[in-house]
Amino acid sequence: MSNRLFQGIIHQMGDTLERSIGVIDESAAIVACSELGKIGEINSSIDFASLAVSDIMTVNGYTYKCFGNSSRPEYAVFVYGADELARKYCILLAVAMGNVKQYYDEKYDKVNFVKNVLLDNVLPGDIYLKTRELGFTTDVSRVCIIIKTLSKSDASAYEVIQGLFPDKTKDFVVNINETDVALVKELNSDIDEKDVEKLAASIFDTLSGEYYIRSVVGIGTTVTGIRELARSFKEAQVAIEVGKVFDTEKSIIAYNHLGIARLVYQLPVTLCEAFLKEVFKKGPVESMDQETLFTIQKFFENSLNVSETSRKLFVHRNTLVYRLEKIKKITGLDLREFEDAIVFKVALMVKKYLMSNPVRY
């Protein structure tokens, strides 16, 4: 934060208040003062570590009032005098300085800007101007990773991830809400998709292994340009939401690996219901027992290979053929035929999607 803003206000108000006034930072150094000669001096009698934002006190004939946007004070104003008028002046100055600081932070803070870009709170035309104003490098690749915490812990996932990525000029850790933390990671030209997934796995392992924080991680696609970050962010969100339905056993889900599941997730509920009625004319999926469904699952996992599937199921080849014929009688679909197998696979995914109670129209 530029101390010139503080000094400008102190200069304007100093003559009016007719008292020595100023601002000290958390190191107790005077950063702005109506007496210019005092700027840079250290006030060793003030211990910031033991103060709260609401604190007001008198020390050595001066009244001090803390201010800042966090739970711990970042600055304090001071007014010469220990009387009631000095106290009132101090409170008014703290309010004024606090408002100036908040405005400055919102206007010039890069993390706040990145958060607004991710949430689509910045007009497209303003992104370019703001990017230049803040000195962003635009021609580099970045990816958005969302870490959603599933359990409460004494440790803060936001603070842990901040500690993992301390370089705030290239990587940005954004606190989206109570459960979601977004990491905007700048990527070198030699970093590929697998490296990003390894990075996500490292974050997940650190949270679970060292801090006992359960989480799920969604990875968007790599984009170039600040404006495209919102797309990568939305993709990471979709990855997590789709993972809840189709990949419940996975903790790290990449948007690029969602495949057909991504398409199914975007379908309207009414269209899904109509599709299931059309596919299962002879009988619904519910009419099949667990053994049959397990057989279908293994048949798909082994690329529709009858011999390999029977070997994995420890059953005779003819037994598997009999089960497949039984499925054909119930559904009218022969899973040994590629087209029928695709239809059945998609139908199972649609059924799973509907069972997740999606609120989509």
Order of alpha helices (4+ residues) and beta strands (2+ residues): alpha-beta-beta-beta-beta-beta-alpha-alpha-alpha-beta-alpha-beta-beta-alpha-beta-beta-alpha-beta-alpha-alpha-alpha-alpha-alpha-alpha
